[in-house]
Amino acid sequence: MINLRHANVWSAFLLSLSLLCLSLHTVSALDGIEYVYGIDLTTSYGTAVGLNRRYYHPKYNEIKINGSVEYREMMERLSLPSSRHFSPPYNNIWERIADTPRQLARRALKKLYLPASRDVAILSEFLDQITQEVADSFVHVEGAWYPRVLVSTPHLVALYQEDILDAIEYGSKKVFLGGAVMMPVTRGYNQPHTSIAAIAGNGWGLCANYTNVEDCRMEEMAMPERKVWTIEYTDTSLHVQLQILKLARLEYEPYDQRNTRTSFDFNCRASLHGPGPESPYFDPDDPSRASERYADDMMAFLADLPRSLKDQGPITEVQIVSDCRTDKLLRTMVSTIIARMQKYNPHYSDGDNTFLGARGARELAKRYLWQQEHDGQDSNARQWPSKSSLVKYWSSRWLSGGLGWYQQ
């Protein structure tokens, strides 16, 4: 007669072994960095460009998804100074102490396998949609479901890097629930903003051959300083940023209200069709006068930032990240402002700029991963659970459960 107690032990052991094998298979897929997704989140939509590091899939690797009403409302709220709070990396010990209760609450939620905040839940859900859409475009390729992702975002006053990292981390915990499993390209607080990603997407501030370290370093040293005017224009907002830099790199960039402006009063929908009922410029009795006031204020909004930083030199590059291909009002305003301020004619980004941020994020991710593989681990890494810990955790849970059953 078979001993029932021994049968229970063997059942628990075999189940643990099968789960361990499944986990090992999953981890090997995560460790094989073949697929890299560059994702750019705007205030109203998200774009992604997938890359197979062995070869390109030019036909299916560009994805655009419109954000939900909840997502758009969150982005508008995060653009308000009233939404600010302390967040890592801190400037001093007092900020860390003041933020301790909020951090403890976030950690408790993550221990329960819940999103760290409501904003993290919204971001993670949207990133899941984008990542799975890109993974589906790589037909019949298993590794596409375990990508490394680099997410660029608009530089909003209250959109913090910890929220982006926690959103990616929460998505990676869904490994046993099916779907694409996101892992960050870099685990540090150096996630790029759309302005930097777009600069990389244009090929500015990048050496030609990053695999030749010495030549790349010499080329970067000889690069000129750039003053780049970035304009992100969607159907919900107008976001502008003016930066002085030489290189496009993954570096932490704190919010600076002196070189950044955001307004949800101006958008390409109003520029194309006139201010709607939701706009403060809406006037049903005199639509033409409403459109005229709208254009005048939008012109003043755009000109404010370049005018306030005029003493820092002429603008050398202008890049417009937008899906409003038919809108000529913005481009006319930008050209007029430049002509009034300087004699030097800057270099404009050409072509369809809908995917400019995502392409740049992909390029930065590709270069950063190559550097990690040749220089060692991520020097900007924050504390993050290792992939092997997933195997140890689940196997120990099942083994301890089986042994506990035996001891009873």
Disulfide bonds with the S-S distance in Angstrom:
Cys207-Cys216 2.04
Cys268-Cys324 2.10
